[in-house]
Amino acid sequence: MQITENVVALFEYTLKNAEGEILDESNGQPLAYLHGHGNIIAGLEKQMKGKSVGDKFTAQVPAEEGYGVRVEQLVQEVPMAMFQGVDNIEVGMRFEAQSEHGMHSVEVTKVDGDNITVDGNHPLAGIDLTFDVEITGIRAATEDEVAHGHAHGPGGHHHH
């Protein structure tokens, strides 16, 4: 069986940046995803098509097909007063911020007195990614999975 539209694939992966540093890995917990529904980044999904169980490959994914390029407009300086109830703002802290586009995650990148610089880019934006992948399972998706647009059960999405 091969990975095609509406097939659930399970895979182990190690994600590295261009310098070869490991950014993320599945560590024996394979990730399940429903192919063709945009559940994983486009550049990786494209390279999964047609693969079979046991296939091992390296997928090079440019930033444009990964988490996107960095958008400088997403870096903003905001007043300390925006962080009500937080006593100690430090670089590296992440917050959920409400904007006209809904909720998004920002990271504090600079603290200058009462001025806090936050970056709303995805942490992996602008980074070319390398995935070492091993396909560990493939199965037909259930009607529910296709209707919901994602895999259910181990390694997939859980409804609460």
HUNORUR-V809891 format. One record per pair of residues at least 24 apart in sequence whose C-alpha atoms are under 10 Angstrom apart, sorted by the first residue. I is the first residue (numbers start at 1). J is the second residue. Records with the same first field share a line. If there is no record, write none. Layout:
# HUNORUR-V809891
I=J  J
This chain:
# HUNORUR-V809891
1=50  51  52  53  137  138  139  140
2=48  49  50  51  52  53  137  138  139
3=34  35  36  45  48  49  50  51  52  53  135  137  138  139  140
4=34  35  36  48  49  50  51  138  140
5=34  35  36  37  49  50  140  141  146
6=33  34  35  36  37  139  140  141  142  143  145  146  149  150  151
7=33  34  35  36  49  138  139  140  141  142  145  146  151
8=32  33  34  35  36  137  138  139  140  141  142  145  146  150  151  152  156
9=33  34  35  48  51  52  53  135  136  137  138  139  140  141  151  155  156
10=34  53  134  135  136  137  138  139  151  154  155  156
11=48  53  54  55  56  133  134  135  136  137  138  155
12=56  131  132  133  134  135  136  137
13=56  57  58  130  131  132  133  134  135
14=58  130  131  132  133  134
15=58  59  60  129  130  131  132  133
16=60  127  128  129  130  131  132
17=60  61  124  127  128  129  130  131
18=60  127  128  129  130
19=128  129  130
20=129  130
21=130
22=130  131
23=124  129  130  131
24=131
25=131  132  133
26=133  155
29=154  155
30=134  135  136  137  154  155  156
31=135  136  137  151  154  155  156  157
32=136  137  138  150  151  152  153  154  155  156  157
33=138  141  145  149  150  151  152  155  156  157
34=138  139  140  141  145  146  148  149  150  151  152  156
35=141  146  149  150  151
36=146  149  150
37=146  148  149  150  151
38=149  150
39=149  150  151  156
40=66
41=65  66  67  68
42=66  67
43=67  129
44=129  130  131  133
48=133  135
51=134  135  138
52=134  135  136  137  138
53=134  135  136  137  138  139
54=133  134  135  136  137
55=133  134  135  136
56=132  133  134  135  136
57=131  132  133  134  135
58=130  131  132  133  134
59=129  130  131  132  133
60=128  129  130  131  132
61=127  128  129  130  131
62=126  127  128  129  130
63=124  125  126  127  128  129
64=125  126  127  128
65=128  129
66=124  125  126  127  128  129
67=121  122  123  124  125  126  127  128  129
68=121  122  124  125  126  127  128
69=121  122  124  125  126  127  128
70=119  120  121  122  123  124  125  126  127
71=119  120  121  122  125  126
72=119  120  121
73=119  120  121
74=106  118  119  120  121  122
75=106  107  108  109  117  118  119  120  121
76=106  108  109  115  116  117  118  119  120
77=108  109  110  111  112  114  115  116  117  118  119
78=111  114  115  116  117  118
79=112  113  114  115  116  117
80=111  112  113  114  115  116  117
81=114  115  116
82=115  116
83=116
89=116
90=116
91=116  117  118
92=118
93=118
94=118  119  120
95=120
96=120
